[in-house]
Amino acid sequence: MAKDARATTLRMLIGHIENLSSSIEKLEKQMKAILSPSSEDDNSLGGNFLSIKGVGDKTLAALISALTALTSLIPRPL
């Protein structure tokens, strides 16, 4: 009985891990598509920051996310 319960729990956890891994892969592909410059002449935010040594897609996404959160704290004139 306990053995069957453990087996069921493990199967469920493995399923969750596989689903999360798949979701992470999809998000990373979308992130790269959004942040990557479309050409060498592209002066997009992603292109400029990604040209800095050591800055990759994940770092840039985190930076943009943090800056977006910070801008919500700046008071806007009425």
C-alpha positions in Angstrom: 0.0 0.0 0.0 2.7 2.5 1.0 4.9 1.4 -1.9 2.0 2.1 -4.3 1.5 5.5 -2.8 5.1 6.4 -3.1 5.2 5.2 -6.7 2.1 7.3 -7.6 3.6 10.4 -5.9 6.9 9.9 -7.7 5.1 9.6 -11.1 3.2 12.8 -10.3 6.3 14.7 -9.3 8.2 13.5 -12.4 5.2 14.7 -14.6 5.3 18.1 -12.9 9.1 18.4 -13.4 8.7 17.5 -17.1 5.9 20.1 -17.6 8.0 22.8 -15.8 11.0 21.9 -17.9 9.0 22.2 -21.1 7.6 25.6 -20.0 11.0 26.9 -19.1 12.3 25.9 -22.6 9.4 27.7 -24.3 10.0 30.8 -22.2 13.7 30.8 -23.0 13.0 30.6 -26.7 10.5 33.5 -26.5 12.9 35.5 -24.4 15.7 35.0 -26.9 13.4 35.9 -29.8 12.3 39.2 -28.1 15.7 40.3 -26.8 17.9 39.3 -29.8 18.6 41.9 -32.4 17.1 41.2 -35.8 20.2 42.4 -37.7 23.6 43.8 -37.1 22.2 47.3 -37.6 19.5 46.8 -35.0 20.0 49.2 -32.1 17.4 47.6 -29.9 17.8 47.4 -26.2 18.7 43.8 -26.4 21.3 44.3 -29.1 23.0 47.1 -27.1 23.1 45.2 -23.8 23.9 41.8 -25.3 27.0 43.4 -26.8 28.5 43.8 -23.3 30.8 40.9 -22.4 29.1 38.7 -19.7 25.6 39.9 -20.4 23.3 37.2 -21.7 19.7 36.7 -22.4 18.8 35.8 -18.8 20.8 38.7 -17.3 19.1 41.1 -19.7 15.7 39.8 -19.0 16.3 40.1 -15.2 17.6 43.7 -15.7 14.6 44.7 -17.7 12.3 43.2 -15.2 13.9 45.0 -12.3 14.0 48.3 -14.1 10.3 47.9 -15.0 9.5 47.3 -11.4 11.6 50.3 -10.3 9.9 52.7 -12.8 6.5 51.9 -11.1 7.9 53.4 -7.9 8.8 56.8 -9.6 6.0 59.3 -8.9 4.5 60.8 -12.0 3.5 64.4 -12.2 -0.2 65.1 -12.1 
